[in-house]
Amino acid sequence: MTRYRLRPAVSEWDGGEMWAAALPDGPITWIGGVGAIALDMLMVDSPPCITVSQTAEDPAGVQGRTLHEIVMALREEIPRMPDDAEDVLAGFFDGLRASGIVERVEDGGS
């Protein structure tokens, strides 16, 4: 199982969009749409991490929110989320990894 967690980062809302950057050197990334809401959920989580799995049945003791939990929270706010929303968001978080905003931790990491 894979977890994504925030690296040191800053963000600022600009209307319904977000600017985010990994500290200390960026790059600054524009994030719009559902991605901004999903990243905001990750930023306000304590501890700041999500667990990415293909099922909602995660083993007990895994910290953070599952990708499934984030999708379910998004479904409450946004009507007509696509059936493949978990896969789309997993790809989104992988993209944020490339910009240094999140890091990926394999099961057993801290």
C-alpha positions in Angstrom: 0.0 0.0 0.0 1.2 3.5 -0.8 0.8 6.6 1.2 1.2 10.2 0.0 2.0 12.9 2.4 2.8 16.6 2.2 6.3 17.8 2.1 6.9 21.2 3.5 4.8 23.4 1.2 2.8 26.6 1.0 -0.5 27.3 -0.7 -2.8 30.2 -1.4 -6.3 30.2 -2.8 -7.0 32.5 -5.7 -10.7 32.3 -6.3 -11.6 28.6 -6.8 -8.0 27.8 -7.8 -4.9 27.2 -5.7 -1.2 28.1 -6.1 1.1 25.7 -4.2 4.8 25.3 -4.0 7.2 23.0 -2.2 9.5 24.8 0.2 12.1 26.2 0.0 12.5 26.3 -3.8 9.3 25.5 -5.5 8.3 25.3 -8.3 5.1 27.2 -8.0 2.2 25.0 -9.3 -1.3 26.2 -10.3 -3.9 23.7 -9.3 -7.6 24.0 -10.3 -10.8 22.2 -10.1 -11.2 19.1 -7.9 -7.5 18.8 -7.6 -7.3 22.0 -5.5 -10.1 20.7 -3.2 -8.4 17.3 -2.8 -5.0 18.9 -2.0 -6.7 21.2 0.5 -8.2 18.1 2.2 -4.6 16.7 2.4 -3.2 20.0 3.7 -5.7 20.2 6.6 -5.3 16.6 7.6 -3.5 15.6 10.7 -1.2 13.8 10.2 -0.8 15.1 6.6 -1.0 12.0 4.6 -3.4 9.8 2.6 -3.2 6.1 1.9 -3.7 5.1 -1.7 -5.3 1.8 -2.2 -7.7 0.2 -4.6 -10.1 -0.8 -1.8 -11.8 0.9 1.0 -10.7 -1.9 3.4 -7.4 -0.7 4.7 -5.7 -2.5 7.6 -6.2 -1.1 11.0 -3.5 1.2 12.2 -2.7 2.9 8.9 -2.5 6.6 9.5 -4.1 9.2 7.2 -7.0 9.1 4.9 -7.4 6.6 2.1 -7.9 7.9 -1.4 -11.3 6.3 -1.2 -12.2 8.5 1.8 -11.1 11.6 0.0 -13.2 10.6 -3.1 -16.2 10.0 -0.8 -15.8 13.4 0.8 -15.5 15.0 -2.6 -18.7 13.2 -3.8 -20.5 15.0 -1.0 -19.4 18.3 -2.3 -19.3 17.7 -6.1 -22.2 16.0 -7.9 -21.4 13.5 -10.7 -17.9 12.5 -9.8 -16.7 10.0 -12.4 -16.5 6.3 -11.5 -12.7 6.3 -12.0 -12.2 9.2 -9.6 -9.8 7.2 -7.4 -7.5 6.4 -10.4 -7.7 10.0 -11.6 -6.7 11.4 -8.1 -3.9 8.8 -7.7 -2.5 10.2 -11.0 -3.0 13.7 -9.7 -1.0 13.0 -6.5 1.7 11.3 -8.6 2.0 14.6 -10.6 2.3 16.6 -7.3 5.1 14.3 -6.4 7.0 15.5 -9.5 6.7 19.1 -8.3 7.8 18.2 -4.8 4.6 19.1 -3.0 3.9 15.5 -1.8 6.1 12.5 -1.3 5.3 8.8 -1.6 5.9 6.5 1.3 5.6 2.7 1.0 3.9 0.7 3.7 6.1 0.5 6.7 7.7 4.0 6.1 7.3 6.8 8.6 
